[in-house]
Amino acid sequence: MTPPTDPAVPHEHTSPDETTGPSAAPHAAGTPEEPTIVSAPPQPFGVEDPSADCIADSAGGLTFDLDAPGLADAPGDWSAALVLRRRGGAETDGPDGPEEVRLPLAPDGDGRLRAVLPSTVALPEGRWDVYAACADAEPRRLVPGLADLRSLVDRRPGPSTSPLAVRIPYATKHGNLSLRSWLRGPHAEAGDLVLDATGLTLHGRLYRAADPAAWLAGAVVEARLRRDPERVRTVPVAPAKEEGADDQDFTCTLPFAALAEEWQGGLDVWDLWVRGAQGAETARVARILDDVADKKQIFVYPAQTVDASYAPAQAGPYFTADNDLAIRVDERPPTVR
């Protein structure tokens, strides 16, 4: 029986233009992840809603190709630009970085225009809407063309201490092209999630730590209650033992009973972090190293029955609107006979 889709969870970042995704269903092991971006027939640059093809590279960069018949090969100066605007951002740059990024669109010699967003260009976390601008004309939204996101599937970034840059293009519910951007370091990537009646076993991998083995030695996973961040439950992490694991891989088991012991009805959400051995650094547990921009409605896990003193309860993991991993505890619905 397919479990019900999670209702909205308070205090998460959402947007009216956010992708809603297909009908939720449990994610079966070995099932390929479908890209969230959709393909659309290419349209000329000079008509309404021009389209852009996207190619992702394994370092976190993106290349955009636009059709521009008769314009891309025109002589003289070229002033076209690809414009990225952070949704909900101010007109001027804020403390977290720029609210608009302009990338030059240059003719590629084949009648098209190309813009490149390298992984080295800082793109603060958030959702970025994609526009095309030419000279003094008002920028226009782009629609998705063809997307090659193969390099994002099962991405395994190399060693580095710089923040991890992740950008995933996707189609909004209105059919426009947008990017979801993350910039994290250190980062704990959620791998396999194993559920049973007692709790959640998490398999993860640490990125962007100078010495992953030392960082994870003595580290703990913290479950922080969202409505009261002072309430924290911790469990130790252990080195992963499966074949092919190295000193970046870890595992831990979070018992649901510990999260439900003080539950008093309603919805409790516990956000998951990994705290390093020295205690100073923390890494949010999330799943961002693939080609799925919005996982909340796609990866749905069955809730498990939990004994709680207040009332019959249930608990289970889910991915938030930002693809962070959390555990929800709420009232178990009555059994329908």
NORLIN-V532548 format. One line per field, one symbol per residue. burial: 1 if it has 24 or more other ideal C-beta (glycine too) atoms within 12 Angstrom, else 0. A space follows every 10 residues. Layout:
burial->???
This chain:
burial->0000010010 0100000111 1001001000 0010111100 0110100011 1111110011 1111111100 1100000001 1111111010 0000000111 1010111000 0111111010 1011111111 1111000001 1111111010 1100101000 0011111111 1100011111 1111111111 1110100011 1111111110 0100110011 1111110000 0011101011 0000000111 1111111111 0010001111 1111110000 1111111111 1111111111 1111110100 0011111111 1111111111 0000000
